[in-house]
Amino acid sequence: MTHPRDILLGAQAAASAIPVCDHYSGVEARMRKSLQLQAEMTEEFGACVFDVSLDCEDGAPVGGEADHAQMVIELALAAPAGARIAVRVHPVDHPAFEADMAAIAGRLSQRLVHIMVRKVESVADVLRAEQALLAASAGALPLHVLIESPAAVHRAFDIAAHPRVQSLSFGLMDFVSSHGGAIPSDGMSGKGQFTHPLVVRAKLEIASACHAHGKVPSHCVVTEFGDAAAIQAAVGRAALDFGFTRMWSVHPNQIRPILEAFAPQQAEVEVAIKIIAFGAHENWAPISFFGKLHDRASYRYFWHVLERAHRTGRALPPEAQNYFADVGASP
């Protein structure tokens, strides 16, 4: 029997299955703690609910890029089976980029879920990163890219269209600082990042570009990691108002609020289970459910509800959990 995700999502199926939280760490001790926390929460929720991205860009000291990359490789190789690990490499114009890709992609092509490249300005940067993957015999690895400038936002649709790209992230702080003071500092955090017109436009462009091409829009980090109310407010707006389906975390305190914000309400999950079951029984033909018409469009919506429930660790009854029996914690 063909799986509902293949019937309803087609080419979008692979991208829709990644966790809603991407947790970054660049210091060795924090990397180790992040991997341990991922293992503990996977056991708690019964699914891997966040990626751990080991950072070679902000984490590596100047002149120590090769040593840092080697340390990241050793950590990834030592991680338990089923861990979802990614690595952020240096930008394509950095002297360490080629060495990062050769070492990390070359050694970890079977261990990583993706490689993140920051400061991507155009499709040409994506092509350069893709060529580096191919040279490292890591042609199956997806790329996640960080959009950080007005010019990159302008090209977001073209970047999202590239088949190698799985997700676009928004680099808020670099985006604001690239405007030469035209955007006030409040635009880097707090309410300003959701109200300043230029920042709002950038976020909506990135989210729209991703949805147009079946990719995952990932929201920027919230810098106020000690302010629980600020985290919850920002995550809620990113998920509900701006169309993002994934978000960065830079502190363990941010992971659970991100999961909570992206999780569907239990009542909607219960409706989704019933509608998907009816749709499958009718071979995805239109049905009437409590006096409302449902067809492929609404089936697709409610399938996304079930996927988000699974990816955020929500308990599902056996008949719904069976849909995800073939979904491992890593590719």
N, C-alpha and C positions, 0 to 999 in steps of 0.2 A: 504493500500500500504506500502510495506517495505521501510524504510527510506534509502536514499543513503549511510549514514554513516554505517549502519549495513550491507548493501550489499557489500560495498567496503572496509571497515576496519575490520569488524568482531570483534574479541576480543580487537583490538586496539582502538575501538571507544571511550571508556570511558576516556582513558588517553589523547587522542588527543583533548579533549574538554576543557582542563584547560587553564587559561590565560597564556600569554607569559611573564608576569612580576610577580615576587614574592617580595613584599615590606616588609622589616624587620624593626621592631622597638622594643626596649626593655625598654624604659623609659615611665612612665605612660602618661605624657603630649604628647609625640610623638605618642604613641599608639592611644590616643584619636584623635589627628590630622590626623593620617593615616586613621582611620575609617571614619572620616568626609570627607576626601578627596576622599576616595573610593566611598562614597555615591554621592558626587558632580560629579565625573567623570562618574559614572554609569548613572546618569541623563543626562549628556552631550552626552555620546556616545550611550546610549540606550542599553548598555550591560555592565556587570562588567568586566573591562579590566585588573584588577590586583588583586591578592590575598594580604591580609594583614596577615603577620605572626607575632604573638605576641611572643616575645622572653623571655623564662624563663631561658635560659642558660647564655647568656652574660648579660641579664638584671637584674638577681637576685643577690643581695648582699650576700656575704658569711654569712651563718647563717640565712638569711632571705628568704630562698628558698620557704618555705611554705606560707609565707605572700605574696610573689610575685605571686605565683601560684594562690592564692585566688583572688588577684587583677585582674589577667588575666581572671579568670573565670567570675568575675563580669562584666568586660568590654565586654566579648563575649556575655554574656547573655543579656546585655543592648543594643547590637548593633541592628540596624534595620533589619527587615526581608529581606532576599535576600543578606545580606552581605556574602562575601566569606572570612572566617577567618580560619587561621591555627595557630598552636602553635608549637614552638620549645622547646622541653624538654631537660633535661640534658642527657649526654651520658649514655649508659647502665651500665657502671662501676662506675658511680657517686652515692654517697650515697642518693641523692635526686631523682634518676630516678624512683624508684618504687612508691614513694609518688606522684611525678609529674603525672605519668600515671594513678594512682588510682584516684586522685582528678580531673585532667583535662579531661582525656578520660571518666571517670565515669560521670562527670557532663555535659560534652559538646559533647557527642557522636552524638547528633542530630544537633549540631550547627557548628561543624568544618568540613572543607573540607579535611583536612589531618593532620597528626602529623609528624613533622620533627625530626629526630634523628641524631645527629652529631657523628663524630668519629666512624662510622661503619667500622669495620675491616673485617668482614666475614659474611657468612650466619648465623652463630651461633648468632651474635648480632641481626640480623633481627628476628630470631626465638624467642629470648628473648623479643624483643619489641612486637612481635605478641602475645606472651603469656600474656604479661602485658595488651594488649588491650582486649584479651578474658576475663581475670580476671576482667576487669572493665566493662564488658558487652558492649564493643565498637567494636565488631567483624567486623563491616562494614567499619570502618575507614581505608583509605589507609595510607601507610607509605611513606614518602619521606626521603631519607637518604643522608648524607653528606660524601663524599669520600675524605679523607684528608691525606693519607699516601701512600708510594710506595706499601706496602703490600695490601692495600685496592684496589688500582688501578689494581694490579695483579689479584684480585678476582672479578673485576667489573662485568664480564659476569655472574658469579654465583649469585652475589647479585641481578643483574637486572632480573635474571630469576625467582626470588621468586614472586609468585602471589600477595603477599601483597604489594610489592613495586610498586609504581606508577611512581616515579621519582628519578633520581640520580643527586645530585649537586656536584660540584667540589669545595673543600676547598683549594684555591690557597695558602694562606699565611701559613697555617699549613703544606701543602705539601712541599713548598719550605724550610721552617725552619726545616723539618724533615730530610733534606739531610746533616746536619752538616756542612753547609757552602759551599758545593760543587756547589750549585746554587747561583749566586750572588743576592744581594738584589733587583736588577732591575727585577729579575724574579717574584717579588711579585706585580709589577704594570707596568704601561706604556707599552712600546713596548716589554720589556723582556718577559712578560707572553705569547706573541705570537711568540717568536723567539727561546727561549732556548729549545734545543731538548728534555730534560726530561719533561719540562712542556707541550710542544706541544704533546709529546707522551701520557702523562696522559690525556689531554683533549680529544684527538682522541680516546683513549681506552674507556673512559667513554661515549662519544657520540656514538661510535660504539656498545658498550654493550647495551645501551638503544634502539637503533634502531633495534638491533637483536632480542629484546624481546618485542617490542611494548611499550616501556616505554619512559618517557620524560627526555631528557638531559637538565639540568639547569646549565647555566654558572655562574661562581663566580662573586662576587661583584667587581665593579671598585672603587678603593679607592679615586681616584681624583674626588670627587663629585662636586668640585667647578670649574673644567675645562671642559667646554662644548665640546670642540674639542676632548679631550681625551675620554670622555664618548661616543661620537658618533663614534669615530674610533674603540673603543673596542667593542661596541655593534654590529657594522657592521661586524667586523671580526668574532665575535662569531656566528652570524647568518648565514653569507654567506660562510665563509671559514672553520668553525670548526663543523658544523652540529648541533649546539645547537638550540633548539626550545623554550627556556625559559631562563630567566636571573633574577638574584637577583638585587634588588634596596635597598639602605640604606639611600637614601635622596630623597625627593619629586622631586628634579630637574632631577633625573635619569629616572623617570617613562615614561615621554613622549618620550625621545630619544629611550628607549627600544621599546615602541609601534611602533614608526616610523620605526626602523630598521627591526622589524619582520613583518611589514605589507607588503603584496604583492603590486606590482605596479598596478595602475588602469587598464592599458591595459591588463595585465594578468588576472585580475579579470573579465573583460568583456569577454575575451575568455573562461574562466572557466565557467561562467554562461551559455554560449551557448553550450559548449561541454557536460556539465552535463545534460542540458535539452534534448539535442539530445540523449545522452546515455540512459536516463530514458525512453524516448519515444520508443526507440528500445529495451527496457528491457535489457539493458546493453550488447547487442550484439555488435560486431565490427561495426564501421561506418567509412565513409569517410567524412572528414571535411576540406574543402578547399584543397582537393587533398592529405590530409594526413590521414593515418590509425590511428584510436583510438580504444583501447579495454580496458579491465579492468585495465591494468597497468596505462595507461594515464588517465582514469577516476579517478583512485585513486589519482594520482598526482593533478589533477585539483580540486578534492574535498578538498584536503588539502589546496589548494589556497583559496577556499571559506571559509573554517573554519578559516584560519588565518585572512582573511579579517574581519570576524565577531568578532573574539577574540581580534582584535586590534581596534575595533570601527569604521571600515570603513563603509560608507553608501552603502547599497545594495538595488537594486530595489525590489519591493514587491515579485516578483516571486522567487528571491533568498533568501530574508529575511524569507519567509515562511518555508524554510528548518530548521530554527532555532527557530521557534515559541515555540517548546517544550523544549528549553534549558533555564532553570532557572539560576539565579545568584548563587544559591547554591544547593547542592544535596537534 
